[in-house]
Amino acid sequence: MQLCRMQKKVNIAIFASGAGSNAEKIIQHFENNPAIQVKLVVSNKKEAGVLTIAAAYQIPTLMIQRSLFNETDDYIHLLKEAQIDLIILAGFLWKVPSNLVAAFQGRIINIHPALLPKFGGKGMYGHFVHEAVIESGDTESGISIHLVDDHYDHGRTLFQATCLVEAGDDADKLAGKIHQLEHAHFSEVIEQYIIEHPELFSNGSFL
């Protein structure tokens, strides 16, 4: 199935707290797409590398404050004013508040560097995940791309891919394998989700 004609582009906001390698892959993937675009990059850290990436691609950015994010609807209004249709969490370390989840029901996608439901939950991100996987003795890890709900790493899984955890792997080596999976699959899964759920994106039609 292909996205052939849209009345208006589907606008993506990428939320990220770190270097932004996944964000950059997503930006590149949709850069010349006639129906889908990354319209905004949102971060909670002024020093985040993702902001430099956004500037390089001339994508507007938004810095958010924890109190306003958790306790008000201010950012929901800003996202709607920017005509954002889909939120992608690409290494975003804050829990998404319930009001934002409700406002974008079925339209927030996260990537987690393990095979959920294992190694998920509060505090399980980055090297903490990889260290836990290695310590467990599991011989397999991977990525989970899932919808976001009111609980950490809990929403419906859209896609998983696996890699081996081999003897001699440390957290850094495992992280490298996980990054390869993330870069290979995240953008494609996002695009396929948009194509398969036109009812969620009222701005356009998939024909």
KEFITOR-110336 format. One record per atom (N, C-alpha, C): residue number from 1; chain; atom name; z, y, x. Coordinates in nm, 4 decimals, padded with zeros to 6 digits. Layout:
<rs>
NUM_A_CA_Z_Y_X
...
</rs>
This chain:
<rs>
1_A_N_00.0000_-00.1187_00.0850
1_A_CA_00.0000_00.0000_00.0000
1_A_C_00.0000_00.1237_00.0886
2_A_N_-00.0785_00.2229_00.0513
2_A_CA_-00.0856_00.3447_00.1292
2_A_C_-00.0549_00.4647_00.0420
3_A_N_-00.0029_00.5663_00.1055
3_A_CA_00.0259_00.6924_00.0396
3_A_C_-00.1010_00.7763_00.0456
4_A_N_-00.1698_00.7861_-00.0664
4_A_CA_-00.3043_00.8439_-00.0626
4_A_C_-00.3086_00.9905_-00.1055
5_A_N_-00.2344_01.0241_-00.2084
5_A_CA_-00.2440_01.1619_-00.2566
5_A_C_-00.1102_01.2047_-00.3131
6_A_N_-00.0671_01.3232_-00.2757
6_A_CA_00.0587_01.3762_-00.3239
6_A_C_00.0354_01.5162_-00.3781
7_A_N_00.1090_01.5527_-00.4834
7_A_CA_00.1054_01.6902_-00.5299
7_A_C_00.1742_01.7818_-00.4292
8_A_N_00.2760_01.7293_-00.3616
8_A_CA_00.3536_01.8051_-00.2646
8_A_C_00.4126_01.7067_-00.1650
9_A_N_00.4294_01.7509_-00.0431
9_A_CA_00.4853_01.6623_00.0578
9_A_C_00.6295_01.6227_00.0243
10_A_N_00.6646_01.5022_00.0628
10_A_CA_00.8039_01.4595_00.0608
10_A_C_00.8703_01.5183_00.1846
11_A_N_00.9740_01.5952_00.1634
11_A_CA_01.0414_01.6662_00.2719
11_A_C_01.1667_01.5917_00.3162
12_A_N_01.1749_01.5649_00.4454
12_A_CA_01.2870_01.4922_00.5040
12_A_C_01.3771_01.5879_00.5806
13_A_N_01.5083_01.5684_00.5656
13_A_CA_01.6068_01.6327_00.6523
13_A_C_01.6712_01.5239_00.7364
14_A_N_01.6681_01.5411_00.8672
14_A_CA_01.7327_01.4467_00.9582
14_A_C_01.8683_01.5025_00.9992
15_A_N_01.9736_01.4233_00.9764
15_A_CA_02.1081_01.4594_01.0201
15_A_C_02.1377_01.3815_01.1477
16_A_N_02.1771_01.4512_01.2538
16_A_CA_02.2049_01.3840_01.3816
16_A_C_02.3124_01.4601_01.4579
17_A_N_02.3922_01.3845_01.5344
17_A_CA_02.5013_01.4442_01.6110
17_A_C_02.4812_01.4375_01.7614
18_A_N_02.3771_01.3664_01.8062
18_A_CA_02.3654_01.3395_01.9491
18_A_C_02.2322_01.3782_02.0096
19_A_N_02.1852_01.2912_02.1005
19_A_CA_02.0667_01.3219_02.1803
19_A_C_01.9401_01.3322_02.0968
20_A_N_01.9305_01.2538_01.9905
20_A_CA_01.8189_01.2698_01.8987
20_A_C_01.6965_01.1852_01.9274
21_A_N_01.7123_01.0732_01.9992
21_A_CA_01.5938_00.9923_02.0302
21_A_C_01.5331_00.9321_01.9040
22_A_N_01.6155_00.8876_01.8099
22_A_CA_01.5613_00.8371_01.6844
22_A_C_01.4970_00.9491_01.6037
23_A_N_01.5609_01.0642_01.6031
23_A_CA_01.5041_01.1787_01.5322
23_A_C_01.3661_01.2137_01.5854
24_A_N_01.3523_01.2129_01.7178
24_A_CA_01.2226_01.2476_01.7764
24_A_C_01.1151_01.1466_01.7376
25_A_N_01.1492_01.0182_01.7362
25_A_CA_01.0520_00.9162_01.6953
25_A_C_01.0090_00.9375_01.5507
26_A_N_01.1036_00.9745_01.4646
26_A_CA_01.0704_00.9992_01.3241
26_A_C_00.9814_01.1227_01.3117
27_A_N_01.0159_01.2285_01.3831
27_A_CA_00.9337_01.3500_01.3813
27_A_C_00.7917_01.3193_01.4263
28_A_N_00.7788_01.2459_01.5348
28_A_CA_00.6456_01.2104_01.5857
28_A_C_00.5689_01.1239_01.4859
29_A_N_00.6388_01.0315_01.4222
29_A_CA_00.5736_00.9394_01.3287
29_A_C_00.5100_01.0145_01.2119
30_A_N_00.5792_01.1168_01.1635
30_A_CA_00.5304_01.1879_01.0448
30_A_C_00.4595_01.3193_01.0774
31_A_N_00.4400_01.3469_01.2047
31_A_CA_00.3873_01.4770_01.2457
31_A_C_00.2532_01.5105_01.1814
32_A_N_00.1677_01.4124_01.1684
32_A_CA_00.0345_01.4370_01.1110
32_A_C_00.0155_01.3680_00.9766
33_A_N_00.1263_01.3316_00.9128
33_A_CA_00.1189_01.2651_00.7829
33_A_C_00.0913_01.3694_00.6744
34_A_N_-00.0110_01.3496_00.5916
34_A_CA_-00.0439_01.4498_00.4910
34_A_C_00.0535_01.4551_00.3742
35_A_N_00.1407_01.3543_00.3604
35_A_CA_00.2256_01.3454_00.2423
35_A_C_00.3757_01.3491_00.2718
36_A_N_00.4139_01.3341_00.3970
36_A_CA_00.5560_01.3283_00.4341
36_A_C_00.5766_01.4136_00.5591
37_A_N_00.6852_01.4917_00.5604
37_A_CA_00.7128_01.5733_00.6782
37_A_C_00.8632_01.5852_00.7010
38_A_N_00.9014_01.6013_00.8279
38_A_CA_01.0385_01.6381_00.8620
38_A_C_01.0473_01.7891_00.8528
39_A_N_01.1239_01.8371_00.7566
39_A_CA_01.1289_01.9805_00.7305
39_A_C_01.2529_02.0477_00.7879
40_A_N_01.3582_01.9681_00.8167
40_A_CA_01.4836_02.0279_00.8597
40_A_C_01.5599_01.9283_00.9464
41_A_N_01.6251_01.9792_01.0499
41_A_CA_01.7174_01.8990_01.1302
41_A_C_01.8562_01.9598_01.1156
42_A_N_01.9519_01.8752_01.0810
42_A_CA_02.0895_01.9187_01.0551
42_A_C_02.1812_01.8548_01.1585
43_A_N_02.2719_01.9333_01.2146
43_A_CA_02.3668_01.8782_01.3117
43_A_C_02.5041_01.9412_01.2944
44_A_N_02.6046_01.8677_01.3399
44_A_CA_02.7420_01.9173_01.3382
44_A_C_02.7911_01.9529_01.4776
45_A_N_02.7021_01.9450_01.5784
45_A_CA_02.7411_01.9738_01.7165
45_A_C_02.6425_02.0721_01.7780
46_A_N_02.6941_02.1852_01.8247
46_A_CA_02.6084_02.2886_01.8809
46_A_C_02.5371_02.2426_02.0079
47_A_N_02.5985_02.1467_02.0803
47_A_CA_02.5399_02.0992_02.2053
47_A_C_02.4508_01.9774_02.1863
48_A_N_02.4286_01.9354_02.0645
48_A_CA_02.3505_01.8145_02.0393
48_A_C_02.2068_01.8286_02.0891
49_A_N_02.1598_01.7282_02.1593
49_A_CA_02.0236_01.7298_02.2110
49_A_C_01.9182_01.7345_02.1027
50_A_N_01.9522_01.6859_01.9845
50_A_CA_01.8554_01.6858_01.8745
50_A_C_01.8100_01.8276_01.8400
51_A_N_01.8931_01.9266_01.8653
51_A_CA_01.8556_02.0658_01.8363
51_A_C_01.7443_02.1134_01.9288
52_A_N_01.7488_02.0691_02.0543
52_A_CA_01.6415_02.1013_02.1489
52_A_C_01.5117_02.0354_02.1065
53_A_N_01.5219_01.9123_02.0590
53_A_CA_01.4035_01.8411_02.0110
53_A_C_01.3441_01.9141_01.8910
54_A_N_01.4294_01.9549_01.7972
54_A_CA_01.3801_02.0271_01.6790
54_A_C_01.3072_02.1546_01.7195
55_A_N_01.3632_02.2262_01.8171
55_A_CA_01.2993_02.3500_01.8627
55_A_C_01.1625_02.3217_01.9237
56_A_N_01.1524_02.2117_01.9976
56_A_CA_01.0249_02.1770_02.0610
56_A_C_00.9168_02.1502_01.9584
57_A_N_00.9560_02.0982_01.8425
57_A_CA_00.8591_02.0687_01.7364
57_A_C_00.8562_02.1778_01.6292
58_A_N_00.9249_02.2889_01.6561
58_A_CA_00.9285_02.4051_01.5660
58_A_C_00.9781_02.3666_01.4263
59_A_N_01.0823_02.2853_01.4243
59_A_CA_01.1445_02.2447_01.2985
59_A_C_01.2741_02.3233_01.2813
60_A_N_01.2945_02.3871_01.1673
60_A_CA_01.4180_02.4631_01.1443
60_A_C_01.5411_02.3736_01.1555
61_A_N_01.6527_02.4339_01.1962
61_A_CA_01.7773_02.3593_01.2107
61_A_C_01.8879_02.4244_01.1279
62_A_N_01.9867_02.3430_01.0971
62_A_CA_02.1037_02.3897_01.0237
62_A_C_02.2284_02.3329_01.0897
63_A_N_02.3198_02.4215_01.1306
63_A_CA_02.4488_02.3799_01.1834
63_A_C_02.5490_02.3778_01.0685
64_A_N_02.6243_02.2680_01.0569
64_A_CA_02.7168_02.2559_00.9452
64_A_C_02.8612_02.2548_00.9938
65_A_N_02.9509_02.3030_00.9067
65_A_CA_03.0935_02.3066_00.9338
65_A_C_03.1630_02.1999_00.8500
66_A_N_03.2625_02.1349_00.9096
66_A_CA_03.3253_02.0210_00.8430
66_A_C_03.3865_02.0592_00.7077
67_A_N_03.4586_02.1705_00.7022
67_A_CA_03.5271_02.2063_00.5769
67_A_C_03.4273_02.2331_00.4649
68_A_N_03.3212_02.3051_00.4960
68_A_CA_03.2200_02.3329_00.3936
68_A_C_03.1464_02.2055_00.3544
69_A_N_03.1237_02.1181_00.4506
69_A_CA_03.0534_01.9918_00.4260
69_A_C_03.1343_01.9023_00.3332
70_A_N_03.2647_01.8946_00.3568
70_A_CA_03.3491_01.8014_00.2823
70_A_C_03.4062_01.8574_00.1538
71_A_N_03.4181_01.9887_00.1451
71_A_CA_03.4964_02.0455_00.0357
71_A_C_03.4170_02.1333_-00.0602
72_A_N_03.2900_02.1571_-00.0331
72_A_CA_03.2102_02.2434_-00.1204
72_A_C_03.0726_02.1814_-00.1459
73_A_N_02.9988_02.2459_-00.2341
73_A_CA_02.8597_02.2064_-00.2610
73_A_C_02.7603_02.2971_-00.1880
74_A_N_02.8094_02.3775_-00.0948
74_A_CA_02.7246_02.4792_-00.0311
74_A_C_02.6005_02.4174_00.0332
75_A_N_02.6192_02.3091_00.1073
75_A_CA_02.5054_02.2500_00.1774
75_A_C_02.4120_02.1768_00.0829
76_A_N_02.4660_02.1275_-00.0267
76_A_CA_02.3785_02.0675_-00.1286
76_A_C_02.2827_02.1732_-00.1814
77_A_N_02.3348_02.2907_-00.2092
77_A_CA_02.2495_02.4000_-00.2577
77_A_C_02.1453_02.4386_-00.1529
78_A_N_02.1858_02.4441_-00.0254
78_A_CA_02.0910_02.4784_00.0798
78_A_C_01.9813_02.3738_00.0932
79_A_N_02.0180_02.2469_00.0841
79_A_CA_01.9189_02.1397_00.0943
79_A_C_01.8212_02.1452_-00.0223
80_A_N_01.8718_02.1748_-00.1387
80_A_CA_01.7841_02.1831_-00.2552
80_A_C_01.6945_02.3062_-00.2482
81_A_N_01.7481_02.4157_-00.1982
81_A_CA_01.6651_02.5360_-00.1790
81_A_C_01.5529_02.5096_-00.0793
82_A_N_01.5808_02.4242_00.0186
82_A_CA_01.4787_02.3877_00.1180
82_A_C_01.3853_02.2783_00.0665
83_A_N_01.4065_02.2367_-00.0584
83_A_CA_01.3242_02.1344_-00.1243
83_A_C_01.3273_02.0014_-00.0478
84_A_N_01.4457_01.9666_00.0025
84_A_CA_01.4629_01.8388_00.0713
84_A_C_01.4657_01.7258_-00.0305
85_A_N_01.3868_01.6229_-00.0057
85_A_CA_01.3780_01.5078_-00.0943
85_A_C_01.4552_01.3863_-00.0431
86_A_N_01.4655_01.3746_00.0892
86_A_CA_01.5226_01.2550_00.1501
86_A_C_01.6041_01.2949_00.2724
87_A_N_01.7238_01.2380_00.2842
87_A_CA_01.8097_01.2623_00.4000
87_A_C_01.8122_01.1368_00.4860
88_A_N_01.7885_01.1549_00.6150
88_A_CA_01.7929_01.0449_00.7102
88_A_C_01.9082_01.0699_00.8079
89_A_N_01.9990_00.9751_00.8172
89_A_CA_02.1084_00.9830_00.9135
89_A_C_02.0659_00.9088_01.0390
90_A_N_02.0475_00.9826_01.1469
90_A_CA_01.9988_00.9247_01.2728
90_A_C_02.1016_00.9534_01.3819
91_A_N_02.2117_00.8779_01.3786
91_A_CA_02.3191_00.9046_01.4721
91_A_C_02.4054_01.0205_01.4282
92_A_N_02.4318_01.0279_01.2989
92_A_CA_02.5180_01.1324_01.2431
92_A_C_02.6566_01.0735_01.2244
93_A_N_02.7595_01.1366_01.2841
93_A_CA_02.8894_01.0723_01.2973
93_A_C_02.9910_01.1089_01.1892
94_A_N_02.9579_01.1989_01.0999
94_A_CA_03.0498_01.2288_00.9899
94_A_C_03.0185_01.1413_00.8697
95_A_N_03.1211_01.1050_00.7957
95_A_CA_03.1018_01.0354_00.6691
95_A_C_03.0419_01.1331_00.5683
96_A_N_02.9429_01.0886_00.4948
96_A_CA_02.8785_01.1735_00.3950
96_A_C_02.9688_01.1826_00.2720
97_A_N_03.0037_01.3044_00.2280
97_A_CA_03.0937_01.3180_00.1135
97_A_C_03.0289_01.2712_-00.0163
98_A_N_03.1132_01.2354_-00.1111
98_A_CA_03.0645_01.1751_-00.2358
98_A_C_02.9762_01.2699_-00.3158
99_A_N_03.0008_01.4005_-00.3071
99_A_CA_02.9169_01.4932_-00.3841
99_A_C_02.7736_01.4961_-00.3313
100_A_N_02.7575_01.4829_-00.1991
100_A_CA_02.6224_01.4789_-00.1424
100_A_C_02.5553_01.3454_-00.1734
101_A_N_02.6308_01.2366_-00.1677
101_A_CA_02.5764_01.1058_-00.2046
101_A_C_02.5266_01.1091_-00.3486
102_A_N_02.6048_01.1682_-00.4382
102_A_CA_02.5663_01.1750_-00.5798
102_A_C_02.4429_01.2624_-00.6001
103_A_N_02.4357_01.3732_-00.5260
103_A_CA_02.3224_01.4653_-00.5418
103_A_C_02.1925_01.4052_-00.4911
104_A_N_02.2022_01.3131_-00.3935
104_A_CA_02.0839_01.2487_-00.3367
104_A_C_02.0934_01.0968_-00.3541
105_A_N_02.1295_01.0557_-00.4742
105_A_CA_02.1462_00.9133_-00.5022
105_A_C_02.0189_00.8355_-00.4703
106_A_N_02.0331_00.7330_-00.3849
106_A_CA_01.9164_00.6539_-00.3471
106_A_C_01.8232_00.7231_-00.2503
107_A_N_01.8646_00.8401_-00.2006
107_A_CA_01.7764_00.9183_-00.1136
107_A_C_01.8466_00.9604_00.0155
108_A_N_01.9413_00.8778_00.0600
108_A_CA_02.0043_00.8947_00.1906
108_A_C_01.9981_00.7597_00.2613
109_A_N_01.9364_00.7576_00.3784
109_A_CA_01.9173_00.6333_00.4539
109_A_C_01.9849_00.6481_00.5900
110_A_N_02.0584_00.5453_00.6291
110_A_CA_02.1279_00.5430_00.7574
110_A_C_02.0789_00.4249_00.8406
111_A_N_02.0939_00.4371_00.9730
111_A_CA_02.0680_00.3248_01.0628
111_A_C_02.1973_00.2938_01.1368
112_A_N_02.2308_00.1649_01.1444
112_A_CA_02.3537_00.1213_01.2100
112_A_C_02.3182_00.0223_01.3206
113_A_N_02.3806_00.0346_01.4386
113_A_CA_02.3401_-00.0477_01.5534
113_A_C_02.4078_-00.1846_01.5590
114_A_N_02.4099_-00.2537_01.4471
114_A_CA_02.4632_-00.3899_01.4400
114_A_C_02.4129_-00.4533_01.3117
115_A_N_02.4424_-00.5814_01.2969
115_A_CA_02.3964_-00.6549_01.1796
115_A_C_02.5055_-00.6513_01.0729
116_A_N_02.5001_-00.5487_00.9885
116_A_CA_02.5972_-00.5370_00.8805
116_A_C_02.5913_-00.6605_00.7900
117_A_N_02.7043_-00.7014_00.7318
117_A_CA_02.8313_-00.6281_00.7220
117_A_C_02.9229_-00.6400_00.8436
118_A_N_02.8819_-00.7123_00.9468
118_A_CA_02.9646_-00.7217_01.0669
118_A_C_02.9588_-00.5919_01.1481
119_A_N_03.0683_-00.5577_01.2093
119_A_CA_03.0766_-00.4463_01.3043
119_A_C_03.0398_-00.3120_01.2421
120_A_N_03.0805_-00.2939_01.1174
120_A_CA_03.0633_-00.1658_01.0510
120_A_C_03.1984_-00.1059_01.0171
121_A_N_03.1984_00.0115_00.9582
121_A_CA_03.3210_00.0751_00.9148
121_A_C_03.3587_00.1954_00.9988
122_A_N_03.4691_00.2565_00.9622
122_A_CA_03.5150_00.3782_01.0285
122_A_C_03.5361_00.3540_01.1771
123_A_N_03.4838_00.4430_01.2594
123_A_CA_03.5001_00.4339_01.4039
123_A_C_03.4026_00.3420_01.4730
124_A_N_03.3183_00.2736_01.3967
124_A_CA_03.2229_00.1805_01.4559
124_A_C_03.0881_00.2491_01.4731
125_A_N_03.0695_00.3083_01.5897
125_A_CA_02.9424_00.3728_01.6210
125_A_C_02.9208_00.3626_01.7720
126_A_N_02.7937_00.3740_01.8125
126_A_CA_02.7590_00.3767_01.9542
126_A_C_02.8184_00.2621_02.0334
127_A_N_02.8758_00.2946_02.1472
127_A_CA_02.9278_00.1926_02.2382
127_A_C_03.0430_00.1137_02.1782
128_A_N_03.1151_00.1736_02.0840
128_A_CA_03.2233_00.0997_02.0190
128_A_C_03.1688_-00.0248_01.9489
129_A_N_03.0512_-00.0115_01.8883
129_A_CA_02.9883_-00.1253_01.8211
129_A_C_02.9458_-00.2300_01.9232
130_A_N_02.8755_-00.1871_02.0278
130_A_CA_02.8231_-00.2824_02.1260
130_A_C_02.9362_-00.3542_02.1996
131_A_N_03.0418_-00.2816_02.2304
131_A_CA_03.1565_-00.3444_02.2962
131_A_C_03.2217_-00.4489_02.2062
132_A_N_03.2292_-00.4189_02.0761
132_A_CA_03.2886_-00.5137_01.9816
132_A_C_03.2024_-00.6389_01.9670
133_A_N_03.0709_-00.6208_01.9654
133_A_CA_02.9799_-00.7349_01.9553
133_A_C_02.9969_-00.8264_02.0765
134_A_N_02.9970_-00.7696_02.1944
134_A_CA_03.0106_-00.8489_02.3168
134_A_C_03.1463_-00.9189_02.3207
135_A_N_03.2493_-00.8472_02.2848
135_A_CA_03.3846_-00.9054_02.2860
135_A_C_03.3975_-01.0207_02.1878
136_A_N_03.3213_-01.0149_02.0783
136_A_CA_03.3285_-01.1196_01.9759
136_A_C_03.2686_-01.2515_02.0221
137_A_N_03.1801_-01.2446_02.1218
137_A_CA_03.1104_-01.3642_02.1668
137_A_C_02.9844_-01.3948_02.0893
138_A_N_02.9465_-01.3088_01.9943
138_A_CA_02.8228_-01.3302_01.9195
138_A_C_02.7033_-01.3335_02.0145
139_A_N_02.6087_-01.4176_01.9836
139_A_CA_02.4885_-01.4283_02.0663
139_A_C_02.3709_-01.3505_02.0080
140_A_N_02.3966_-01.2771_01.9014
140_A_CA_02.2906_-01.2016_01.8358
140_A_C_02.3468_-01.0698_01.7850
141_A_N_02.2683_-00.9640_01.7998
141_A_CA_02.3004_-00.8353_01.7399
141_A_C_02.1714_-00.7787_01.6825
142_A_N_02.1721_-00.6507_01.6510
142_A_CA_02.0506_-00.5939_01.5945
142_A_C_02.0760_-00.4619_01.5266
143_A_N_01.9894_-00.4272_01.4343
143_A_CA_02.0009_-00.3017_01.3600
143_A_C_02.0010_-00.3307_01.2106
144_A_N_02.0660_-00.2427_01.1371
144_A_CA_02.0630_-00.2457_00.9911
144_A_C_02.0249_-00.1073_00.9413
145_A_N_01.9221_-00.1010_00.8597
145_A_CA_01.8812_00.0232_00.7952
145_A_C_01.9200_00.0094_00.6490
146_A_N_02.0004_00.1037_00.5994
146_A_CA_02.0587_00.0849_00.4660
146_A_C_02.0730_00.2171_00.3923
147_A_N_02.0821_00.2066_00.2613
147_A_CA_02.1126_00.3227_00.1788
147_A_C_02.2592_00.3598_00.1968
148_A_N_02.2898_00.4859_00.1758
148_A_CA_02.4262_00.5354_00.1935
148_A_C_02.4949_00.5473_00.0578
149_A_N_02.6185_00.4947_00.0516
149_A_CA_02.7016_00.5141_-00.0666
149_A_C_02.8336_00.5776_-00.0230
150_A_N_02.9362_00.5642_-00.1041
150_A_CA_03.0627_00.6321_-00.0768
150_A_C_03.1482_00.5635_00.0293
151_A_N_03.1022_00.4515_00.0843
151_A_CA_03.1810_00.3782_00.1829
151_A_C_03.1041_00.3703_00.3151
152_A_N_03.1779_00.3613_00.4258
152_A_CA_03.1146_00.3483_00.5569
152_A_C_03.0279_00.2226_00.5638
153_A_N_02.9019_00.2405_00.6033
153_A_CA_02.8141_00.1274_00.6371
153_A_C_02.8104_00.0214_00.5271
154_A_N_02.7999_00.0670_00.4029
154_A_CA_02.8191_-00.0243_00.2902
154_A_C_02.6985_-00.0338_00.1967
155_A_N_02.6142_00.0652_00.1913
155_A_CA_02.5067_00.0679_00.0932
155_A_C_02.4054_-00.0441_00.1117
156_A_N_02.3168_-00.0580_00.0143
156_A_CA_02.2203_-00.1687_00.0120
156_A_C_02.1352_-00.1703_00.1387
157_A_N_02.1278_-00.2874_00.2001
157_A_CA_02.0478_-00.3037_00.3209
157_A_C_01.8995_-00.3073_00.2869
158_A_N_01.8215_-00.2260_00.3562
158_A_CA_01.6763_-00.2227_00.3374
158_A_C_01.6047_-00.3096_00.4396
159_A_N_01.6617_-00.3214_00.5606
159_A_CA_01.5913_-00.3893_00.6690
159_A_C_01.6896_-00.4229_00.7797
160_A_N_01.6691_-00.5393_00.8409
160_A_CA_01.7423_-00.5746_00.9625
160_A_C_01.6465_-00.6351_01.0642
161_A_N_01.6750_-00.6117_01.1903
161_A_CA_01.6020_-00.6744_01.3002
161_A_C_01.7045_-00.7171_01.4041
162_A_N_01.6749_-00.8252_01.4756
162_A_CA_01.7746_-00.8840_01.5645
162_A_C_01.7282_-00.8849_01.7102
163_A_N_01.8259_-00.8968_01.7983
163_A_CA_01.8006_-00.9187_01.9405
163_A_C_01.9089_-01.0112_01.9947
164_A_N_01.8810_-01.0751_02.1055
164_A_CA_01.9772_-01.1661_02.1668
164_A_C_02.0822_-01.0881_02.2454
165_A_N_02.2042_-01.1372_02.2398
165_A_CA_02.3088_-01.0908_02.3303
165_A_C_02.3226_-01.1985_02.4372
166_A_N_02.2803_-01.1653_02.5579
166_A_CA_02.2704_-01.2647_02.6638
166_A_C_02.3870_-01.2546_02.7616
167_A_N_02.4104_-01.3643_02.8322
167_A_CA_02.5134_-01.3650_02.9359
167_A_C_02.4845_-01.2535_03.0365
168_A_N_02.5848_-01.1766_03.0681
168_A_CA_02.5657_-01.0652_03.1605
168_A_C_02.5382_-00.9329_03.0929
169_A_N_02.5108_-00.9348_02.9633
169_A_CA_02.4909_-00.8088_02.8917
169_A_C_02.6227_-00.7329_02.8826
170_A_N_02.6179_-00.6047_02.9139
170_A_CA_02.7308_-00.5170_02.8851
170_A_C_02.6894_-00.4218_02.7735
171_A_N_02.7768_-00.3288_02.7386
171_A_CA_02.7465_-00.2389_02.6269
171_A_C_02.6204_-00.1572_02.6521
172_A_N_02.5979_-00.1157_02.7765
172_A_CA_02.4792_-00.0363_02.8077
172_A_C_02.3508_-00.1171_02.7926
173_A_N_02.3522_-00.2400_02.8401
173_A_CA_02.2328_-00.3247_02.8274
173_A_C_02.2027_-00.3558_02.6809
174_A_N_02.3088_-00.3850_02.6065
174_A_CA_02.2877_-00.4125_02.4644
174_A_C_02.2385_-00.2881_02.3921
175_A_N_02.2933_-00.1735_02.4278
175_A_CA_02.2472_-00.0484_02.3670
175_A_C_02.0981_-00.0267_02.3905
176_A_N_02.0502_-00.0609_02.5089
176_A_CA_01.9076_-00.0479_02.5378
176_A_C_01.8224_-00.1338_02.4462
177_A_N_01.8671_-00.2561_02.4220
177_A_CA_01.7935_-00.3454_02.3311
177_A_C_01.7944_-00.2906_02.1883
178_A_N_01.9095_-00.2372_02.1487
178_A_CA_01.9216_-00.1823_02.0136
178_A_C_01.8321_-00.0599_01.9973
179_A_N_01.8284_00.0267_02.0982
179_A_CA_01.7422_00.1452_02.0900
179_A_C_01.5957_00.1058_02.0741
180_A_N_01.5533_00.0009_02.1412
180_A_CA_01.4153_-00.0457_02.1270
180_A_C_01.3863_-00.0856_01.9824
181_A_N_01.4800_-00.1553_01.9204
181_A_CA_01.4621_-00.1948_01.7804
181_A_C_01.4599_-00.0732_01.6888
182_A_N_01.5503_00.0203_01.7138
182_A_CA_01.5556_00.1411_01.6310
182_A_C_01.4235_00.2169_01.6373
183_A_N_01.3740_00.2370_01.7583
183_A_CA_01.2509_00.3141_01.7759
183_A_C_01.1299_00.2417_01.7194
184_A_N_01.1329_00.1106_01.7210
184_A_CA_01.0197_00.0322_01.6712
184_A_C_01.0134_00.0285_01.5190
185_A_N_01.1279_00.0374_01.4515
185_A_CA_01.1300_00.0060_01.3080
185_A_C_01.1729_00.1182_01.2149
186_A_N_01.2556_00.2116_01.2609
186_A_CA_01.3183_00.3059_01.1684
186_A_C_01.2151_00.3878_01.0904
187_A_N_01.1200_00.4460_01.1603
187_A_CA_01.0203_00.5315_01.0936
187_A_C_00.9387_00.4539_00.9918
188_A_N_00.8994_00.3324_01.0275
188_A_CA_00.8184_00.2493_00.9368
188_A_C_00.8957_00.2148_00.8102
189_A_N_01.0235_00.1839_00.8254
189_A_CA_01.1055_00.1497_00.7090
189_A_C_01.1214_00.2715_00.6178
190_A_N_01.1415_00.3885_00.6765
190_A_CA_01.1504_00.5115_00.5969
190_A_C_01.0222_00.5331_00.5170
191_A_N_00.9103_00.5222_00.5848
191_A_CA_00.7822_00.5443_00.5169
191_A_C_00.7612_00.4435_00.4046
192_A_N_00.7917_00.3174_00.4305
192_A_CA_00.7736_00.2151_00.3292
192_A_C_00.8651_00.2381_00.2097
193_A_N_00.9855_00.2846_00.2344
193_A_CA_01.0791_00.3123_00.1248
193_A_C_01.0237_00.4228_00.0354
194_A_N_00.9694_00.5269_00.0946
194_A_CA_00.9111_00.6360_00.0161
194_A_C_00.7953_00.5848_-00.0686
195_A_N_00.7094_00.5050_-00.0074
195_A_CA_00.5931_00.4528_-00.0775
195_A_C_00.6342_00.3633_-00.1945
196_A_N_00.7369_00.2826_-00.1739
196_A_CA_00.7758_00.1835_-00.2750
196_A_C_00.8645_00.2406_-00.3847
197_A_N_00.9115_00.3638_-00.3698
197_A_CA_01.0017_00.4226_-00.4694
197_A_C_00.9552_00.5610_-00.5127
198_A_N_00.8362_00.5711_-00.5700
198_A_CA_00.7853_00.7025_-00.6115
198_A_C_00.8717_00.7672_-00.7191
199_A_N_00.9458_00.6845_-00.7942
199_A_CA_01.0299_00.7394_-00.9009
199_A_C_01.1430_00.8265_-00.8459
200_A_N_01.1763_00.8086_-00.7184
200_A_CA_01.2839_00.8873_-00.6574
200_A_C_01.2365_01.0224_-00.6068
201_A_N_01.1061_01.0375_-00.5963
201_A_CA_01.0502_01.1580_-00.5358
201_A_C_00.9594_01.2257_-00.6374
202_A_N_01.0203_01.3061_-00.7214
202_A_CA_00.9503_01.3637_-00.8378
202_A_C_00.8491_01.4692_-00.7987
203_A_N_00.8482_01.5086_-00.6709
203_A_CA_00.7546_01.6129_-00.6280
203_A_C_00.6107_01.5634_-00.6190
204_A_N_00.5931_01.4332_-00.6195
204_A_CA_00.4578_01.3838_-00.5983
204_A_C_00.4326_01.2526_-00.6671
205_A_N_00.3096_01.2059_-00.6559
205_A_CA_00.2692_01.0788_-00.7141
205_A_C_00.2024_00.9945_-00.6087
206_A_N_00.2305_00.8651_-00.6102
206_A_CA_00.1663_00.7734_-00.5186
206_A_C_00.0532_00.7037_-00.5924
207_A_N_-00.0670_00.7282_-00.5457
207_A_CA_-00.1830_00.6759_-00.6201
207_A_C_-00.2656_00.5838_-00.5321
</rs>
